[in-house]
Amino acid sequence: MVDCIIIGSGPAGISAALTLQANRKSFLIFGSQDLSEKVEKAEKIHNYPGLADVSGREFLSALKTQLERAEIDIIEEKVAGVYALKDKYTVMTQGNKTYESKGVILACGVESIKQVEGEEEFLGRGVSYCATCDGFLYKDKTIAVICTSKRLEHEIGYLADFAQKVYLIPMYKDIEVQRDNIHMIRKMPKAIIGARRVEKLHFAGEEDLAVDGVFMLRESLSPAVLVGGLQTENGHAVVARDMSTNLKGCYAAGDCTGRPYQYAKAVGEGNIAAHALSEFLK
Ligand SMILES: Cc1cc2nc3c(=O)[nH]c(=O)nc-3n(C[C@H](O)[C@H](O)[C@H](O)COP(=O)(O)OP(=O)(O)OC[C@H]3O[C@@H](n4cnc5c(N)ncnc54)[C@H](O)[C@@H]3O)c2cc1C
């Protein structure tokens, strides 16, 4: 069992990892080899101390070099759930692997695309965030897939292997998946509706679409979806000054704790969370 599992490989998670390493704590960090789409997309960064006018790509490249030198490897797996047990945490990935740790740092960022009405209400009753966890439940059924990032495109193909019909609603332009059972829709639904389970997708000014399930393929899951029992407010983890949450041993840092959404804040909070967790482990 490691001391800490960090969820997220953006500036907050990387800062937490570097601080835990300096404090000689064992840890695993989950995320992407590309670290953070939000860093990569920044055209010019003007407000990060010491790095005047760098592009997002330059910042990303500097972060990758630093991780390489520190010999910190990112585990390229998406975390599907974090479970607080009596004196440890179990972290489950979308590939159904489990990992254990004494503490957790949530550095999962925020999804900039708004939630669809009904998304939380029908979670586990037809709404899913995980293709590999729940795709098999929709064999020969009709599903809608709302995909927010090209990096998650492979999950659409996975779902199309099971479902009879897939309504694909991509939130980006250069979509590359093509299958006979995939029907593209270029409009965001207004609401997910149903009685006990998901039944329909509602679009403004159009006929409702009958579906058995809705998959939300997002880069970042909301902290409340990720960790059962976590206290949140407006979709953000509620934290104290030392970045601790309401769950003992669970800390949060970066965009997932709220505004301002900025690199300097993310990095500072990652550092504080790692120090506080190191104290907690004593
Ligand atoms: C276009 C753009 C330009 C910006 N420009 C600036 C700027 O100039 N200055 C500034 O200060 N800020 C800027 N920002 C904001 C800045 O990018 C964010 O504040 C910062 O990236 C937050 O860092 P983070 O580590 O909290 O989250 P993120 O950078 O979002 O990183 C979170 C990481 O966690 C991963 N993750 C999420 N959930 C899971 C999971 N369940 N399992 C595994 N991994 C997971 C994600 O894939 C991602 O890699 C910009 C943002 C955008 C979108």
The ligand as a Gaussian input file, in Angstrom:
#p B3LYP/6-31G(d) Opt

LIG

0 1
 C       -7.478000      27.479000     -23.115000
 C       -7.054000      27.699000     -21.677000
 C       -6.101000      28.666000     -21.383000
 C       -5.704000      28.893000     -20.055000
 N       -4.775000      29.860000     -19.808000
 C       -4.398000      30.088000     -18.539000
 C       -3.402000      31.097000     -18.262000
 O       -2.892000      31.766000     -19.156000
 N       -3.040000      31.273000     -16.960000
 C       -3.566000      30.540000     -15.929000
 O       -3.180000      30.753000     -14.782000
 N       -4.485000      29.570000     -16.177000
 C       -4.921000      29.341000     -17.441000
 N       -5.857000      28.363000     -17.699000
 C       -6.415000      27.586000     -16.556000
 C       -5.492000      26.402000     -16.210000
 O       -5.315000      25.619000     -17.353000
 C       -6.078000      25.562000     -15.070000
 O       -6.364000      26.400000     -13.970000
 C       -5.083000      24.469000     -14.632000
 O       -4.761000      23.612000     -15.702000
 C       -5.668000      23.679000     -13.461000
 O       -4.803000      22.647000     -13.125000
 P       -5.344000      21.309000     -12.422000
 O       -4.134000      20.473000     -12.192000
 O       -6.223000      21.672000     -11.292000
 O       -6.311000      20.635000     -13.503000
 P       -6.067000      20.197000     -15.004000
 O       -4.966000      20.969000     -15.638000
 O       -7.406000      20.244000     -15.644000
 O       -5.559000      18.692000     -14.881000
 C       -6.391000      17.680000     -14.410000
 C       -5.887000      16.366000     -14.966000
 O       -6.513000      15.305000     -14.283000
 C       -6.898000      14.309000     -15.206000
 N       -8.023000      13.606000     -14.627000
 C       -9.239000      14.089000     -14.343000
 N      -10.033000      13.148000     -13.842000
 C       -9.282000      12.030000     -13.813000
 C       -9.547000      10.692000     -13.427000
 N      -10.753000      10.348000     -12.955000
 N       -8.564000       9.782000     -13.525000
 C       -7.343000      10.128000     -14.008000
 N       -7.041000      11.373000     -14.411000
 C       -7.995000      12.310000     -14.310000
 C       -7.283000      15.101000     -16.460000
 O       -7.270000      14.287000     -17.582000
 C       -6.173000      16.145000     -16.456000
 O       -5.054000      15.629000     -17.090000
 C       -6.263000      28.125000     -19.015000
 C       -7.220000      27.146000     -19.301000
 C       -7.619000      26.934000     -20.615000
 C       -8.652000      25.869000     -20.912000

